[in-house]
Amino acid sequence: MTAPLETDDVAVPGTPVGGVADDTPTGRTPLVIKLLVTATFVVILNETIMINALPRLMADFRVDERASQWVVTIFMLTMAAVIPVTGWFLQRVSTRSAYAVAMVTFCVGTLLGALAPTFEVLLGARAIQAAGTAVMLPLLMTTLMNVVPESDRGRVMGNVTLAISVAPALGPAVSGVLLQLGSWRLIFAAVLPVAALVGIAGFRQIPNVGEPQKVPVSWASVVLAALGFGSLVYGLSRIGTGDWGTPVAITAVGAALVVAFAAYQLRLQRSGAPLLDLRTLNHRTYAVALLLMVAAFMAFLGSMILLPIYLQDLRGLSPLQTGLLVMPGGLAMGLLGPQVGKAYDRFGSRPLVIPGAIGMVVAMAALSQVGTETPYVQILVTHMVLMACLAAIFTPVFTLGLGALPPELYSHGSSLLGTLQQVAGAVGTALLVVIMKTRSTVLADSGADPAAAFVGGLQWAFVAGAVMGVAVVACALFLPARVASPEGAPVH
């Protein structure tokens, strides 16, 4: 049964259920997308904004370094647990309701973080923030696919890339400046009014897109998704931090629960009520794009962990200095996004993704040559090249992959993509950190000095990142240049 459209819904005669055409002229970004991009930028900024505050938290709450890391880890775990539910959630509620839930949840978490009297309350606040954040990106992607014509999606998706790539890059730099001015609580206090204003302005302007559907929820699926993806990401995040037994066991349990979740979704698909519809994988272009994105995120996020470790532990830079050094790469990726999107609309994916993937491998290989005296300018330029190449990959692949789905699967496709990004980041990080530490230990045991052993391990880890890049190149060869809009196609 389908709920009636509200008076401010965007609807066009002949549009299929779940798909909406928009009367915004080609070449202009719809207002709803601009508002959602702004809100997404604000909430994603917080994924990395607390990194520089960890030493202050250790002093104020008298916790050790391992405990303080939970402020960052809990955000990632909550994202991984909540995103699988968003496919169902976005089908069931209106666009404005989903936006309101996301922004109110995020603001409540931010206020609680600013006032947190204990470390445990602060962790709860970060989890609430992450729950709101987890809704925003799938909401943005789903709405974009519904309101932007296929011929203009690349350009608009480029603007989305700007938001989701620049925000994490700016997080450490923004927090570094705020920490120079006062307490870590100032980070939450500065974000709260901005988020509240964006939330209010967006709610007043955003139209409802499509028709909410009365889709039943499978609570067993919710539990399996939360425990499975949460445990998997947590276990992977702890591998290489000390004891191996417990993280590996948690990872194995998480993986088993994820398999059980997937099997249960396949069973629920027979009744038409899965929490996360895996029929998205029946669409070849989407499946190839998903595989490519997983390989790219494993290399990208894993490598982004290695650079700060190298710059701070070996080269002695402060967190703020490290953030400023890597920030130009994030800015380059974001600013190139709209231009890459326009090029995709004109030329298709292959002239962008294949050279971008090859460039990614070359940049990773260049980073594998860093040493104890490598000039900072060389590191900065190499990092900017890497991020530029990733911009040439991400924008076309997001657009192509989701564009291959029928409208009724947009929310599930964006949710699956967001979920696997979190998992891929955890896998890539764990794998590269383990490679680095294992190689460093071997070199140290053979008599190498600590600096040489560290560099040797780092170089091997970047080589592994380059190998992941080769997988990206292989997937890129199977992508079509573009895909015809499948709107109206039935879901089997």
N, C-alpha and C positions, 0 to 999 in steps of 0.2 A: 504494500500500500504506500502511496506517495503523498507526502504532505503538500498542501497547496502553496503556491508561490506567494510571498509577501508582496506588498505593493511596490516596494523599491527594488524588487529582483530585476536582474538583467536578463532579458529573455527575448528571443527572436523567433518568429514563426518558422517551423521546420527544423529547429535545432533539436538534436536528439537528447534524450534524458541524460542529464549529467554533463552535457556539452553546451556551451554558450557562445554565441558569436558576439562580438563587440563592435560598436559603430565608431570606435576611435580610428581615425585615418591611419593608413599604413605610414610608418615613419615617425609616429608619435606614440609614446608610452601611455597606456591607460592610467588614469588617476589611481585606480585600485591597486595597480602594481607598484606605482611610486610609493604609496603609503605602506604597502606591505614590505617593500624593500627597505624603507627607512626603519620600520619596526624590527625587521629581521637583523639589520645592522646593529641596532642597539642591544638586542638580546644576545647575539652571537659574540659581541665584544666581550661579554662577561665570561666566555669559556676560558680565556687566557688572562683575564685582567688581574687575577689573584696571585699569579706566579711570583711576582716580585714582593708580595706581602708576606710570604711564608716566614722569613726571619722575624718579622714583627709579631706574627701570630705565635711563634714558638716562645718568644719572650713574654708576651702578654698573658697567654694561657698556660705557660709552663708545660708545653708538650715537646716531644722530640721531633726530629726531622721526619721520621717515618710517619708519625701521626699527622704532622702538618700537611703532608702530601695529600691527605684525604680531602682537603678543601678543593683540590683540582680533580682528584680521582672521582669523588662523589658526583661531580657534574657530569663527567663522561659516562659513569655507570647509569645514572638516571636517564640520560639521553638514550642510551642503548636499550633500556628497559621500556621506555615510554613510546619511542617512535614506532615500534610495530603496531601499537594500538591506534595510531593516528589515521591509518587507512580506513578503519571502521568508523572512527569518530568523525572524520570529515565528510563521510557519506551521510551520517545521521543528523548533523546539525547544520544550520545555515552558516554562511561565510562570516557574517557579523558576530554570530554567537561564538564560533570557533576563535575569532580574533579577540573577542572580549575575554573568553576563558584564558587564552594564552597570555594576554597582557596583564590581566588582573592577577593571575597566578604569579607571573614574573615580578610584578610590583610588590605583592605580598612578601615574596621571598626576599626581595631587595630591602624592604623595610625591616623585616625580621633580622637580616644580616647586619644592618646598621646598628640595631639595638641589642644584638646577641650578647647575653650576660655570660654565657659559657661556650666552650668550644663545641660541645655537642649541639647546642642550639644553632651555632654558626653552620655546622654541617647540614642540619635540617633545612636551614635557609637556602643553602646552595642547592640542595636537592629540589626545593620548591622552585627556585629560579630555573633550574634545568628542565623541570617538567613543563614550564611555560615555553621555554626555548624550543623544546622538542616538537611542539605543535606548529611553530611559526614557519619553519623551512618547508615541510610538506604542504602546509596551507598556501604558501607563496607559489610553490611549483605547480600545485594542482590548479590554483586560480589562473596562473599564467597560461597554462595549456588550454584552459577553457575560454579565455577572453581575448587571446592574441591569435590572429590568423597565422596559419602555418608559414606563410611567406615572410612574416616579420618576426618570427619567434627567436631567431638567432640574435638579432640586435637587442631585443628585450632581455633575453637570457644573459647577454653580455653585461647588462646593468645589474642583474642578479649576482653574477660572478664578482662584480666589483664589490658588492656588499659582503658576500660571504668569504671573500679572500682578504680584503683590506681589514675587516673587523678583527680577526684573530691576530693579524700582524700588528695592529695598533694597540692591542690589549696591554702587553707588557710596557710599552712606551707611555701610554696614558697613566697606568698605575704608578710607574716610576716617577712621573711628574707630581701626581697627587700625593705620593708618599713623601716627597720633598716638602710638601706644604703642611702635612699633618699626619694624623693617625690613619691606620688602615680602614677605619670606619668611614673616612672621607670618600673612599672609593664607592661604597654603597650610597652615601649621601649625595654624591655627584650624579650617579646614574639614576637614582629614583625620580627626581623631577623631570628629567629628560624622558624617561620611560613613561611616566604618567601623562605628560603632554602629548607624546606620540600616540599613546593609547587612546586618549580622549579624542584627539583630532581624527585619528583613523576610524574610530567607531562612528563618529558623526558623518564621515564621508564615504565609507566603504559600502558598496551595494552588496546585496546577496547574489551569489552566482549559482545558478543551477537549482535543483529541487532536492531538498533533504529527503532521505528515504528511511522508512521505518525498518532498519536492519537490526535483527536481534544480536545481542552480544553473547559470546561464549566466554564465560568467566574462567573456564578451564584453560582456554587459550591465553587469556590475560595473564594468569598465574604462570603458565609454561613460558610465555614470552618474557615476562619480567625476571623470573628466576633463571631461565636459560641464557638470554643475552646478557643479563647483569652479571651472572657468574662467569660466563665466558670472557667478557671484557675485563672483569676484575682479576681473574686468574692470569690472564695474559699480561695485565699491567704489573703483576707482582713477580713474574718470571725474571730471573736475573738480579733480583734485589737482595738475595741472601739464600735462605733455605729453598731448595728446589721442590721437595716433596709436596708441601701444601699447595703452592700455586699450580703445579701440574695436576694435582688431584682435583682442584676446583675447576681448572680449565676443562678437564675430562668430563666432569659432571655437567658443566655448562654446555659443552658440545653435545652430550647425550640428550639433555633437555631441549636443545635447539632442534635436534633431529626429531624428537618426539613432537615438538611444536609443529614442524613442517609436515610430518605424517598426519597429524590431527587436522591441519588445514586442508590437506588433500581430501580427507574424509568429509570435512564440513562442506567442501565445494560441491559435493553431490546434492546437498540440500540448499545450496546457494547462499550460505551464511558464514563464510570464513572470516576470521578476524583480519588476516592478511592474505589476500587472494594471490595464490602462486600461479594462476593462469597467465599472469604477466610474462612468465618465463616461456610460454608457448610462442611468443612473438620473437622471432630469431634476432631481429635488429636490437630489440631491448635487451635480450639475453647477452649478446655480444658486447653491447655498451656497458652493461652491468659488470661483466667480467673484466673489461678494460678498466673501468673506474675502480674496481677493487684492487687490481694490480697497481694502478697509478697511486692510489691512496696509501697502499702499503709502503711504497717507495717514498712518497712525498712526506707523509707524517712521520715515518721512521727516521728519515733523514733530518727532518726539522727538529727532532729530539737530539740528534747527534751534534749538530752545530752548536747549540747552547752549551752542551757538556764540554765540547772542545774549547770554546771561547772562554768559558768561565773556569773550568778546572785546570786547563793546561796554559791558557794565555793570560789568565788572571783578570779578565774583564768583569765589571760589575753586571748585575742583571739589567740595569738601565742601559749601560753601554752596549750590552748584547742585544737588547731590544731595538736600540737605535741602529745597530749595524745590520740587522736582518729586516728592519722595517722597509727600506727601499725596495726589496724584492717583493714584499706583499703589496706595496703600492703599485709597482710595475705590473703585477699580475692583475690587480683590480682595474687599473686604468686602461690596460689593453683589452679587457673583457668586452666592452662595447664595440671596439674596432674589430675584434675577432668575430663577434656576433654579426656585424654587418658583412664581413667577408664570407661567413658561412651562408648567409641568405643569398649571396651572389654566386659563390663558387661551390658550395656544398662542403661536406666534412673532410674528404680525403686530402685535398691540398693543404689543409690545416693540421689535421690530426697526425698524419704520417710524418711530416717534417718535425712537428712538435714532439712526437714520441722519440724520434731519432735524436733530436736536440737534447731531450731529457737524459738519454743514455750518455751522450757526450758530456753533459754538465756533471752528471754523477761520477763519471770516470775522472773528470778534472778534480772533483772534490776528493777523490780517493788518493790524490797526490799531495794533500796538505801535510805540512810538517810543523815543527816547533817555531820556525821563523817565517812562515808564509805571510807575505804582505797582506794587510787587512783589505787593501784596495782590490787585490786579486780575489779574495774571498767574497767581498761585496759584489763584484762584477759577475763572478761565477754563479752566485746565488740569484742575482737578478736574471741572468740568462735562464737558469733552471725554472724560475717562476714564470718568466715570459713563455717558455715552452709549455708549461702546465696550463697557462691561459689558453694557448692554442689547442689544447686537448680538452679541457673541462667544458668550456662553453658549447662547442659543437656536439660533444658526446651527450651532455645533459639534454640538449635540444633534440638530437636525433633519437636517442633512446626513448624518452617519454613520448615523442611525437609518433613513434611506431605503435603506441597503444591506442585502443578505442577509448573514448571519453570516460566510460564507466570504470575504467581501470587506472585512470590518472592518479587518484589518491593512493591506491595500493602500490602503484609503480614508484611514486615518489617516497612512500614510506619504506618500501623495501630497499630502495637506493640509500636513503638516509641511515637505515639500520646497518646495512653492510658497510657503509663508510666508517661508522664507529668501530665495527668489528675489524675491518681492514686496518684501521689506524692502530688498534691495539695489537693485532698480529704483526704488522710491520715493525712497530716499536719494539715489541718483545724479541722478535727475530734478530733485528739489527743490534740491539743491546747485548743479546746473548753472544752473537758472533764477535762483537767488539771485546767483551770481557773474556771470552774463552781464548781468543787470540792473544790478548794482552797478558793473560796468565801464562800461556805457553812461552811467550817471549821473555817474561820476567823470570820464569823458572829456568830458562836457558842462559840467564846471566845478563840480559839487557837491562839498562837503567830504566827507572820508572817512566820517564818522559818518552823514551824510545818505544817502550812496551805499549804505552797508551796510544801513541801515534800509529804503531803497527796494527793494533786492534781497530782503531778508527778507520784506517785505510781499507781493511778487509770488509768492514761494515758498509762503507760506501760502495765498494765493488759489488757487494750483495744487492745494494739498492740499484746499481746499474743493471744487474741481471734481471731484477724485477722490471726495469724499464724495457728490456728486450721483450718481455712478455707483453708489455703495452704495445710495442711495435707490431708484434705478431697479431694481436687482436685488431689493431687498426687496419691491417690489410684485409680483414673480413667485413669491415663496415661499408655500407653503400654510401655514395656521395650525399644522397638525401633520401627521404622516405616520403611517399605520398601519404597525405593525411588519411587515417583510417576511420574518420568520424562516421558513425553509423554502422560500422562493422559489428557483427554480432560476436558475443563472447561465448566460446564453446567450452 
